[in-house]
Amino acid sequence: MPPLTFPRLRWAGIGTMVLALSACGDQRADDTDFSLADNGWMAALGNDSAGLPPLPDAEPMMVADQSAPQAPYRAPLVEQLPATEPIAYAQPQGASDYAWIDRADMFAQTLGDAPPDYGFAYDNGVTPWAWQSSDDYVRYAEPIDGGYRYYYYEPGAVSPWLVSDPWYSYGYRDDRLVAVYDRGGRALPWREARARDAYAARYHARARDMRRVARARERQRIEARQWAAQRAAIRRDRERWRKARQTQTAWARYRDNRAETRARRHWAAERQVRERAAVRFANWQREDFRGDAPRFYAEQRRERQMVARRAQAQRQRQQRAQAERRVERARHDRMRDRQQMQQRRAQAEQRAEASRRRAEQRQAQAQRADRQQQDRQRARQLAEQREGRATQQRRRTAQQRQVQQRKVQQRQAVEQRQQRAVRQAAARQRATRQREAEARRVQRQQRAQARRSEQQQAAARTAREQAQQARAKREQATVRADRQEARARQNAQRQQQAQQREARQQQRQQAQRREARQQQRQQAQQRQARQQQRQQAQQRRPDASIRVAQGGGKPGRPRGERD
């Protein structure tokens, strides 16, 4: 992330400016995320406070003719400001959400009770007061109902970094709202902060317009009695922030992490000047503002000018010493160059002699290498002959092993085929046994179903016979029809079973013929059983006819009821 950069800085103003930010460097943010970086902060703390530029010229205060101070014109409240375009929101992360109010608090503590540097005419009679630091930090204050509204600007900025009224404070970065604080210094959660973005947009627009007007219009002198009357209100706002920082642990932790002690030490010079200005104003007030208005920062400017002249003289002495050292270094460089030239010549001669020796050595080495090459060639030829004979022997041995391996593989293949045939036969036998078992299970189910059907039919016939004694002749016809129908169904079932047996016989051959004979025996038994059942039914019907005749021809009624 890029470090915070500030335009229009004076030669030693970076340290002071970053300290006034109270460890609150700046980075770009997107629409959902914003963070701060303290780049340059520790370096700024190490700068000498005496090196700060002189304070800006403050307009001398004036005393009006009337004894009572005139009440200032009040600016409109935020609800009365004109509506403007919505402002974008960028949410900070971590503890950096207290950076904006902490930076403004550090700046306010540095200014203390010092009178404003100047005022300027704004709109509808409102005259904001302005404080400008030595490195162009600016605070404007305008009166409103309930107190003062403050605008804080970075050096050279046209937009504020914070706008604060007696109830809320709004932090900005790159023309976007990044934080909202309540009266007690608490950083509002994201949803609560977004609920006030309309007011934040109005304040941002007024702050930009106020900054533009302040730069364009002539500065005005501050009326002394008016400042004396309003000084306590501004002090109360500053104390309110101090108490809020003590109660808000997150804010206090953020301040502690930013080395407040070193920051105060760095700002000691300017803070002392502001405190002396407040004391001189208080003394002038005790004298009822008699005499000329004090020039609060003239002495400080003279001290800064003397420090600047001493620093300039010191820099000039350093520059002359540096020039002399450069001349001396140039003389030494020339001497070193001549020595290096002589050394290079001697080294060149040594390299030539060494090259000649190396050439002779290379020639002798080449001769020895030729003889060695011839010896190696003869050795290679002998080795190749031996290797050829060994290769032939290895090839014959490999061929023999391959023949043996093929024989072993053939025997293994025959054994594997035999094993597969045995396994397949066993599998076929198991499958045949399973099919036969399944067929027997189906037959048992069919026989059980036939028995249940016959039982149900017999029960139905018995119920009909008992219920229809009065209609014996019609019942007998019905019974015969039922028997014929039952025989037809039985014949159909037998035909279906015969068809199934024929299909199974075609698939299972001898096993199916044995099952067919068994089924025929079972069917004969079933027919015998049904024949017996019919005979029993015929025997029961004459008995029923006799009972009907004795009962007077109307079954189901006692003799006494027939009369």
N, C-alpha and C positions, 0 to 999 in steps of 0.2 A: 504494500500500500504506500502511496506517496506521502512524504512528510508534509506537515503544515507549512505553507509558505505565506508570507505577508508582503504586500506591496508597500511602497513608500516608507521603508524602514530607514532610519538614520544609521550612522556607522556603528553605533554600539547599542542599537535599540532592540535587537532580537531577544537578548536575554530578558530585558524588562518586560517586553511584550508577552513572551511565553509565560513568565511568572504571573503576570496579571491574568492570564488564562487559567492559572491554578491547575497546571498539569493537564490541560485539556487540549491536546492537539487535534487536528482536523483530518478526516478522511472522507472521501466520497461515499455516499450511501445509495443503495437502491431503494425501491418502493417498500420493502419489507424489512430491511436490515440496516443498522447504522452502528458504527463503533468509532472509538477515538483512539488516537495514538499519541504518546507523549514524546515524539521524536524531538530531540534538542532540548528537552526540559532539564535534564541533569547538567548538560553543558552550560545552559543559561544560568543555573544556580551558581556555577563556579565563576561567572564573570564578576569583575570588580564593579561595585555600585557607583564608585566615583567616575566611572567611564560613561555614565548615562548622559544623554544630551540634555541641554538646559530645558527647564520647563517652558511651555508656551507662554507668550505674553498674555497676561490677564488684564482685562480692562479695569481701570481704577473705579472703585465703587463711588456712588454719589449719595447725597443726602437731600431728600425733598424738603420743600419749604414747610409743609405742614408737620406738626409734631406727631400725629398719629399716622402709622403706615397705612397706605391704601391697600385694601384687600385685592389680591390678584384675580384676574378673570379666570374662571374655571373652564376647563376643556370638557367636551361632552363625554358621557360614559360610553362604554363599549356598545351598549344597546342602542345608543343614539347615533353611532357612527354609520356612514353609508355602507350598505352591503357590497361585497366585492366577490371576485372569482374564488371558488374553493381552493384551498391550499393542500398540496400533497403532504402525505405523512410518511415519515421514515422512522421506524422503531429502533432505538439503541439496544445494545446487548450488554448484559453484565452490570458491573458497578458503574460504568461510564454514563448511566442515565442521570447522574448528579453533576456532570461536568459543567453544564451551562449555568446553573444557579450558583455553583461553587466558584466558577470564574467571576461572575458578577459580584458575589460576596467579597472575594479577595480584592476586587477593584474598589468596591464601596468602602471596605475597611482601610484601604490605602488612602483614599480621599478623606475619610474621617469627617470632622466638622469644618473642613476648609471651605471658605465661601466659594460660590460659583465663579468661574473665570469670566463668563460673559453671558448675555442673553440675546435673544433675537425675536423679532416679531413674526408670528406664525399666522393664525387665522382667527377672526372674530375676537380680536383683542388679547388672545392668549400669547404670553411671552415665556416660552420655555427657558430654563436655566441650563447652562452647559458647563461641564468639567472636562478638561482635556489633559491627558497625561503627557509625560515627556516623550513617549513613543507613539503618540497620536491615538491612544484609546480615548473614547468619548462616551460620556453619559449625559443624556438629556433628562430633565425632570419637568413635568407640567402638572399644575394643580387640577384636581378633580374633586367631586363630592366624595368625602370619605378619606382623603389623603392626597398622595402624589402617584403619578404614573411615570415609570422610569424606562428609558430606552438605552441599551448598551450596544456599542459598535466597535468592531475591530479596526485597526489602522487601515485607512483607505477604503473601507467597506461602505457600500451604499445601502445594505440591508442589515438589520440588527441580528445579534446572536441571542438577545433575550429582551423581552418586554414584560414588565412587572407592574401590577396594580395592587391595591390593598387586599385583594382576594386570591388572585391567581398569578402565576408566572408562566411564560411561554418561551420555550427554547427553540431556536431555528438554526438550520444549517443548509446552505445552498438553496435558499428560498423554499425550504420545506420545514414543516413542523416536526420536531424530533422529541420533545418532552414537554409535559405540563405538570406544574407543581401547585399544590393548594396553599392556603395561608400558613399552615404549619410546616411547610417545606417538604411535604411528602410527595414523592414522584407518583403520579396517578398511573394506574394500570392502563393498558392499551385501549380498552373499550371506553373507559371514562375519559381518557385524553381525546379520543376521536369525537366524543360528544361535544367538545368545545372547539372544534376546528373552525367553525364559522367565526367565532370571536377572534381566534388566532389569526385568521385571514384578514380581518378588519384591522387588527393591531399591526400586522406586517405591512399592509398597504399604507397606513398612517405613518409608520416609522420610516419607510422609504421616502415618502413625500416630505416628512420633516427634515430628513438628512439633506435632501435636495435644496429645500428652502434655506436651511442653515448655512449651506455653502454659498448660496447666491446672495443672501442679504447681509446688510451691514450689522456688525456686532454692536450690542447695546450694553451700557453700564448697568450694574446691579444696584438697586436702591438699598442702602444699608439697613434702614429700619425694617424694610420688608423681609430681608434675609434674616434679621434677628428674630422676627416674629415667626418665621417658618422653619427655622433651624431645628427646633425641637421635634417637629413632625418627621423631618428626614432622619433625625437621630433615632426616633422610635422605630422607623422601618428598618434601620440597620440593626438595631438591637433585636428586633423580631427575627431576623434571619440568624443572628448569632444564637439565640435560644433554640430556634428550630434545628440548627446544625448540631446542638448538644443533645436534643431529644431524638432526632432521626439517626439511628445507629448506622444505617447504610451511608448516609451523607458523611457522618463523622469518620467512618472507616475509609471512605474515599479520600477525605482530606488528609488523614494520617498517612495513607499510602503515597501521597504526593509530597512528602517531606516539607511540612508547613514551617518547621523551624528554619530550615535553610532558605525557604522562600521569604520569610519575614526578614532574615538577615540580609538577603540580597536587596529587598525593597526598603531597607532601613533609611537610606539617604533621602529618597523621595518622600517617604512617609514622615520623616522628621521635618522636612520642608513644609509639608501640608499641615502638620501639627503646629509648627511655628506660625504659619499663616492664621490658623484658628485662634491661637493665643493673641496674636497682634490685633485681630478683629475684636476679640473680647476686651482687650485693653482699650481699644478705641471706643467700644460701646460704653465702657464704664466712664469714659470722659465725655459721654453724651455726643459722640461723633463730632467733637470740635477739632478744628485744624484740617489739614489736607488728608485725603484718604491715603492710607498706607499702600506702598507698592510691595505686595507680599513676596514676590519672587525675584526682585531686582538683585538682592544680595546673593541669592542662589545662582542667578545667571552670571554674576561677576565671578563667583567661585568656579562655576563650570567653565567659564572662558579662560580663567587662569590655569585650570587643570588642562584644558585643551591646548593652551599655548605651551605649557610644560611638556605635554605629551608630544606636541609637534616638534619641539626642540629635541626631545629624546629620540624621536623617529629620525630627525635629520642627522643627529650624531651616529645613530645606528647605521643609517644609509652611507655616511662617509666611511665608517669603519668597514662596512661591507664592501665598499668600492676599493679601499686599500687592500682588503683581504683578496679581492678578485685580481688586483694587479699582481700581488705577491704569488697567488696561485698560478697566474699566467706565466710569470718568470720561471717558476718551478716546473711548469708543464713544458716549457721550451727546453730547459735543461734535460728533463726526463726524455723528451723526444730525441735529442741528440744522442743521449746514452743508448736509447733503444735502437737507433739507427746503427751505431757501432756494433751493438750486440747482434743485430740481424745480419750484418756483413760477416762477422766471425762465424755465426751459426750457418750461413750459406756455404762458406768455405769448408766447414766441418761436414756439412751434409754432402758436398761434392766428393770429398775424400771417402766418406762412408759409402757413397753410391758406387765408387770405383771398386772398393773392396767387396761390396755386396755383389757386383757383377762378376768378379773373379770367383767368388764363392758359388754363385748360381751356375757358372760354367762347369766347375768341378762337380757340383751336385748333379748337373744334367748328365755328365759322363757316367757317374756312379748310377744314376737312375736308369740309363740305357742298359748297363750291364745287369742291373737288377731286373729290368723288364724282360730281358732275354731269358734269365734264369727262371722267372715266374712263368714265362710262356712254356718252357720245357716242362716245368712241374705241372702246369695245367694240362698239357697233352697227356702226360702219364696218368694224372688223376682222372681225366676224361675216359681213358681206356679202361682203367679199373672200374670207373663208375658204369661204363657200358656193359661190362661183363656182369657186374652186380645187378644192373637193371634187368638184363635178360633172365638172370636167375630168379629175381623177384617176380617177374612177369609169369614164368612157368609155375612158380609156387602159387601165385594168385589164381591162375587158371585151374589148377588142381583143387584149390579150396572152393572155387565157384562150382565145379562139377559136384563135389561132395555136398555143398549147400543145396544145389538143385535137387539132388536125390532125397535129401532130408526133407525139403519142402514138399516134394511129391508125396512122400509117405505121410507127412502131416496132413496134406490136402485130402488123401484117401480116408484117413482116420476121421477127419472133420466131416466129410460127406456121410460116412457111416453113422457118426454120432447124430448128425442132423436128421438122417432118415429115421433113426430110432426115436428121436424126440418128436418128429412129426407123426409117426405112427401112434405113439402114446397120446399125443394131442388129439389125433382123430378119435381114438378110443374114448378119451375123456369127453370129447364133444358129443359122441354117439350116446354115451351114458347120460349125459346131461339132457340131450333131446328126449331120450326115452323117459327120464324122470319127469321132465316137463309135460310130456304127453300124459303120463299117468296122473299127474296132478290135475291137468285139465279135465280128464275123464272123471276123476273123483268129484271135482267141482260140478261137472254137468249132472252126475248121478244125484248128488246132494240137491242140486236145484230141481231135478225132476221129482225127487221125493217130496220136497217142500211144495212143489206145484200140485202134486196129487193130493197131499194132505189138505192144502188150501181148497182144492176142488171138492174133496169129500166133505169138508166142514161146510162149504157153501151149500152143497146138496142137502146135507142134514138140516141146515137152517131153513132152506126153502121148503123141505118136506114138513117140518114142524109148523111153519108159518102158513102153509097153504093146504091144510087138511080138508078144508071145506071144498077145495077145488081139486079133488084127488085125480079125476080123469085128466084135467088140464095139466096137473103137476106131473102125472105119469108121462104125458107127451113131452112135457118140458124136460123131464129126466132123460127120456130116450134121446131127445135132441141134444141134450148136454152130453150124453154118452157118445153119441155119434161125433159130436164136435170134438170131444176129448180124444176119441179114437183117431179122428182126422189129424188133430194136433200131434198125437203120438206118432201116427204114421209119418207126418211131415218131419217130426224130430228124428224118427228112425232113418228116413231118407237122407236128412241132412247129415246125421251121424255116419250113415253109410258112405256118403260122398266124402266126408272128412277122412273116413278110414281108407277109402280108395286113394285119396291124395297122399295120405301118410304112407300107405303101402307102396306106392310108387317110389317114395323117397327112402323108406327104411327097409324094404324087402322082407326078409324072413322075420325080423323082430316085429314088424307090423302085422304079419299073418298070425303070429302067436297072440298078439293083442286082440286081433279081430275075433279069433276063436273064443278068447276069454270074454269078450264083449257079447258074443252070441249066447254063451252060457248065461251070462248075467241077464241078457234080455229075455231069455226063456224063463228064468226065475221071476223076472218082473212080470211077464205075461201070466205066469201061474198065480202070482200074488194078486194081479188085477182080476183074474178069473175068480179067485177066491173071494175078493172084495165084492164082485158083482153077485156072486151066489149069496153072500151074506146079505147084500142089499135086497135081493129078491125075496129072501126069507123074511126080512123085516117088513116088506110091503104087505104081504097077506095079513100079518098080525095087525098092521095099522088099519087094513080094510075091515077086519073083524071088529076092531074097537070102534070104528066109525059107525058100523051097522048097529052095534049095541047101543050107541049113543043117540040114536034117532036120526042119523043122516047128517048131523051138524057137528062136526068135530070141534072140540075146544070148549063146549058148554056142558054143564052138569044136567042130569036128567030133570031135576026139579025146576031148572030155569027154562026148559023148552016149552012148558005150558004157558 
